[in-house]
């Protein structure tokens, strides 16, 4: 299955997103599990999980995306946004691999038990958390 990830248009106004603006804020998702057992995932998804874990842990906990439900457009926006963070070191190719992993995980793990996960927080909700911490 191919995606139009590299051609993503970032004008998805109104979509709630999970923002990792800084690592000094703790979101509810951060308090959940910080690993996934990917042993039953296809080899390419196991490899992508390692890349995801290495790259995404630079700026926030891995628990954050592991414990968050998002739609395909939300994940597209989230990954693109993270790719453009200073020092993320995520290339276009790596961003596509991470995105593909997140969609696979969403479909094969999260969508089967959505109540076990957190919805993405809006920018406003995150700003409110920042003022409370």
N, C-alpha and C positions, 0 to 999 in steps of 0.2 A: 504494500500500500504506500503510495507516494503522497507527500504533503507539499503544500505550497509555502513551506516555512520560510525559505529565503526571500520570498516576495511578500511577506507579511506587511500589511498596512497597519500602523499603530494608532489609528483613529477610532478605537473601540470605546467611545465615550460611555460612561455609565456602567461599565463592567467592573464589578468589585475585583480587587486584586490584592495579592499578598505582596506587600512591599518590604523589602529588606533594606531600608534606608540606612540603617546603622545597626551594628551588632549590640549596641547598648540597650536595646529594648527587648523585653521578653514577651513574646506572644503566647497565647494559650497552646498553640501547636508545638512550641518549643519544649513544652513539658511532657510531650508524648514520647513514644519509642523513637530512637534515633538510628535504627537499622531496620532493614527488611531482609527476610530470608528469601533470596532470589534463586535458590537451588533448583527450583522447578521451572524457572524462566528459561527461555531459549538462550543459547550461548551468546548471541549478539546483545541481548538485553542484560545478561550478567556483566558483560564487558562495559556496556553503557552505564550500568549502575556504579561500577568502579570509577568511571570518568565523572559521573554526576556527583558522587560522594567527594571526590578529590577537589573538583572545581567549586562546587557550591558551598563547601564547608569553609571556604576562605572568608566569606562575609557573614554567614549566619549558620545557625544549627542545621544539620541535615534533617532533624526532626520537623522543622518548619514545613518544607515541601512534602515530606513523607506523610504528614498527618493532615494535609489540607486537600479538600475536594475542590476541583476546578473543572470548568468546561474546556473543551479544546481551544476555543479562542482565548480564554483566560490563560491557559498554559502557554500559548503562543506569545501573548503579550508579556507574560512574566519572564519567560526565558529570554526574549529579545531585550527586555529591560535589564536583566541581570548581565547579559553580554556586554552592555554598554556602560556598566559600572567601572569606575577606574580600577585598574589592576585585576580585573576578573580573569584575564588571560583566556577567555573562552572564544575560540575562533568560530567562524560560521559553521564549519563542519562539525565541530564539537557541540555547538549549540543545537544543531539538528539532531545529533545523537542523544543529547540530554533530553530534548523535546520528545523524541521518539520513545525514550525510556519512560518519561513521565506520562505519556499517553497510554503506553502499554500497561503501566502500573495502575493508572486510573481505571482503565477498562477491566483489568483482570483481578484487581484486589479491592480497590476502593468502591467501585460501582456495585460490587456484590454485597457490601455492608456499609452503606453511606452513613448510617447513624454512628458508626465508630470513629468518624473523622470530623474535622472542623471545616466549616465553610471559610472561604477566603474573606479576609477583613477588608473593608474599604479604607481609603486614605484617611478619612475622617475618624474612623474607629481606631486606627493606629495612632493618629495624632492624640486622641483622647487617652489612650494607654500611655503614651509618652509623658503626658502631663501628670499622670497618676503615679508614675514610677520614680 
